[in-house]
Amino acid sequence: MIDVILGLQWGDEGKGKIADYLTPKYDLVARFQGGPNAGHSLEFEGKKFVLNTIPSGIFRKTTLNLIGNGVVIDPVRLQEEIQRIVNECTDYKERLLISKKAHLIFPTHRILDAASENAKGDQKIGSTLRGIGPTYRDKIGRSGMRVGDILEVDFEKRYKKLVEQHLKQIEFLGFSDFDLKAEEEKFFAAIEFLKGHQLINSEYLIHKMISDGKKILAEGAQGSLLDVEFGTYPFVTSSNTLSGGVCSGLGVAPKHIRKVYGIFKAYCTRVGSGPFPTELDNELGESLRQKGNEFGATTGRTRRTGWLDLVSLKYTCMLNGVDELIMMKGDVLNGFDELQAATHYKIGETTTDEVPSNLCSTEVEPLYKAFKGWPTETSIDNGFDAMPDSFKDYIDFVQSYLGTKISVISMGPGRDETLVLN
């Protein structure tokens, strides 16, 4: 049985905390797509950790963790990530599994990413420059290399062949701000480090666990509005971030997916370029940014902020088949006199509750419903029923509009700052 946890907006929804929160119910947590451009933050016992590639269940001692075949792995960044958590997870090698079919990010993938973004000038798509896009392009172009290839005798020969192709593309783009020799030294050292871990045929492990009645949590990265098919194209990531991506990202049939948990913030954020209908480019938006600490966990980049967009949220609930909603950062809305949420878009003379096929080229005016705010200080000690009426009104309207229940509300970064409704 597989449950899925994923983000419903443009990423940064707080998936790491909730995956960690849910992990005790599961035998395995598996990442099924994305790469080290993701940053899943976890806080507990006064400590904070940011995971980029490793699944968020790694800090729970009874749970296995799998980096699935749909993920792209930078060996250098994975080594650095492991070194950040090793003191907390001394037994991590026993519980961290890596698919042999996951693709490798080379140094030249990252250089090519920077060269390509640089060449776009003011048309940049907001890449994190982690080499994700070029790696997925090689995967689709059938020239990429996978984790299992590092065990082959001709790995270095094949590596050099692909690097030569990359260097020609980089030269064509007129980019020269890199030191490949220094990057390769770190890369090959990390490859040797990677060889000391459990590299497996992960699809067989998944199916054996399903046959044995084990419980699996599939963890997504980025957000649904960044999906390469249904996101705000071309300002999207390079992988399938929707629940359907679990099937190809882990090698399982749709019938094995039981429940989909959809995570969203009580407001909206976005990093980098691309459309953002409810963006607040003013003092109110800055207040949300500061109160919510809206700066990238991995990149440090400032996040754009805005009111909750229920039109797009209903769209991603539909695409993912969401069974239960989890709302994050409810505490950030504490103290506002008035809140708003977009319920419709006005496009020309037409009012609609549908997301247009091309949000990038369609001029959209969001139409809002206003809500009374609630006090600065709220306590979750006595449960949802004891929360301010205005808070409950906001939650009730969101559930009603989306037609899906909210089962958990996060009111802070810690494990214990979690309000369970159902």
Buried (B, 14 or more C-beta within 10 A) or exposed (E): BBBBBBBBBBBBBBBBBBBBBBBEEBBBBBBBBBBBBBBBBBBBEEEEBBBBBBBBBBBBEEBBBBBBBBBBBBBBBBBBBBEBBEEEBEEBEEBBBBBBBBBBBBBBBBBBBBBBBBEEEEEBBBBBBBBBBBBBBBBEEEEBBBBBBBEEEEBEEEBEEBBEBBBEBBEEBEBEEBEBEEBBEBBBEBBEBBEEBBBBEBBEBBBEBBEEEBBBBBBBBBBBBBBBEBBBBEBBBBBBBBBBBBBBBBBBEEEBBEBBBBBBBBBBBBBBBBBBBBBBEEEBBBBBBEBBEBBBBBBEBBBBBBBBBBBBBBBBBBBBBBBBBBBBBBBBBBBBEEBBBBBBBEBEEEEEBEBBEEBEEBEBEBBBBEBBBBEEEBEBEEEBEEBBEBBBBBBEBBBEBBEBEBBBBBBBBBBEBBBEBE
